[in-house]
Amino acid sequence: MRSTRQGTKEEGSGPVGEAMYIIERNSQKGAKRPVGGEGIKVFGVAWDKEVGIVSGGEDKMVQINRGKGVTGVTT
């Protein structure tokens, strides 16, 4: 999820996008995040009340993320 804002003069005064929340890919845990998301782009995301957030990406892995203490989700 991204938000946008008007950039400063140093940023070129155009719109600037910033991540509001980031879920790290398990395949990249502990590694430095590559510029432009190279190798870790996410191509599909689905949310299910019972399962959680399911995503598939360039790393050819399906990842399931579940919130801790979220009502309706059991682990």
HUVENFEN-V945370 format. One record per residue. N is the residue number from 1. PHI is phi in whole degrees, -180 to 180 (NA if undefined). OMEGA is omega in radians with two decimals (none if undefined). NEAR is the number of other ideal C-beta (glycine too) atoms within 8 Angstrom. Layout:
N&PHI&OMEGA&NEAR + N&PHI&OMEGA&NEAR
This chain:
1&NA&-3.10&5 + 2&-128&2.98&7 + 3&-118&3.09&7 + 4&-123&3.08&7 + 5&-148&3.08&7 + 6&-75&-3.13&6 + 7&-73&3.08&10 + 8&-80&3.09&5 + 9&-60&3.13&5 + 10&-65&-3.13&5 + 11&-92&3.11&8 + 12&97&3.05&6 + 13&64&3.09&7 + 14&-89&3.11&7 + 15&-66&-3.13&7 + 16&-124&3.10&9 + 17&-100&3.12&7 + 18&-133&3.09&8 + 19&-69&3.07&7 + 20&-88&-3.12&6 + 21&-155&-3.12&5 + 22&-127&2.98&4 + 23&-107&-3.11&7 + 24&-68&3.02&6 + 25&-76&3.13&12 + 26&-59&-3.13&7 + 27&-69&-3.12&7 + 28&-116&-3.10&11 + 29&-53&3.08&7 + 30&82&-3.13&3 + 31&-89&3.07&5 + 32&-67&-3.14&3 + 33&-69&-3.11&6 + 34&-69&3.11&8 + 35&-62&3.11&4 + 36&70&3.12&4 + 37&70&-3.09&8 + 38&-55&3.10&7 + 39&88&-3.11&8 + 40&-131&-3.14&13 + 41&-64&3.10&8 + 42&-101&-3.08&10 + 43&-102&3.14&6 + 44&-155&3.13&7 + 45&-138&3.04&7 + 46&-136&3.09&7 + 47&-114&3.11&7 + 48&-132&-3.10&7 + 49&-57&-3.09&6 + 50&-86&-3.02&5 + 51&-94&-3.08&7 + 52&120&3.13&10 + 53&-94&-3.13&10 + 54&-110&3.14&12 + 55&-137&3.06&12 + 56&-132&-3.04&9 + 57&-147&-3.10&13 + 58&-61&3.11&8 + 59&-78&3.10&9 + 60&60&3.12&4 + 61&-128&3.00&9 + 62&-96&-3.11&6 + 63&-123&3.09&10 + 64&-117&3.10&8 + 65&-116&3.13&8 + 66&-123&3.09&10 + 67&-76&3.08&7 + 68&-89&3.13&4 + 69&76&3.13&3 + 70&-88&-3.12&7 + 71&-62&3.07&3 + 72&91&-3.14&5 + 73&-111&3.08&10 + 74&-111&3.14&2 + 75&-117&none&3
